[in-house]
Amino acid sequence: SGGRRSTWVRNWAVWRYFRDYFPIRLVKTHNLLPSRNYIFGYHPHGIMGLGAFCNFGTEATGVSKKFPGIKPYLATLAGNFRMPVLRDYLMSGGICPVSRDTIDYILSKNGTGNAIVIVVGGAAESLNCQPGKNSVTLKQRKGFVKIALQHGADLVPIYSFGENEAYKQIVFEEGSWGRWLQRKFQKYVGFAPCVFHGCGFFSTDSWGLVPYPNPITTVVGEPITVPKMEHPTQKDVDLYHGMYLTSLQKLFDKYKTKFGLSESDILEIN
């Protein structure tokens, strides 16, 4: 039912230090109406989704001030809520399980002005992330579009420039033993074990688990108005999924040169 959101926890000073380390920025491109509900599609996943957490799981970048009347719910693996203490912190930050029951409740029984933030690519996308690569797993991910249609929730594409620069990963080729193990682990546990490293505590030239201090800029795109359909057909889902793909591509192309990429960089949609 959306957890036990705490304004105090979301405004802890530590999140501002976390924001400034990279730094992480949230860019607003369009107004969002508090009279509507939304599904935010966040791309790419990266190793840990650091931009998603900082922007929507805390108030470090001022999401509530930039989008007044909008209450973000960052959706994550349901397994995280089985751990004592961690589950209570997650709920206090307005973080919720990425489950059908939770999403249905927030979009139908919680009034308006709610925004579910879903990292659409999930574990499959994290396995392919690496610095310099702009790749999203989206072509066959249509469940979030169907839910949006069933609730009449507008779709909002989000692209986070620099998310893949936080860590370096060993990417196993399809068909290799390493990728086979990752797929098996993902199937039975729910997330994929990535082989990655960041830097050490005292030097960016050393290896460790601290993310590299590279800028992460999260751009919130234009909302796609979605009608409410109790029983959307596959044709309806495909139509709005196609509109979402086009909108995400335009968002990437429009802002890529402003946030560290070159004109020749392309978005690879798998």
Disulfide bonds with the S-S distance in Angstrom:
none
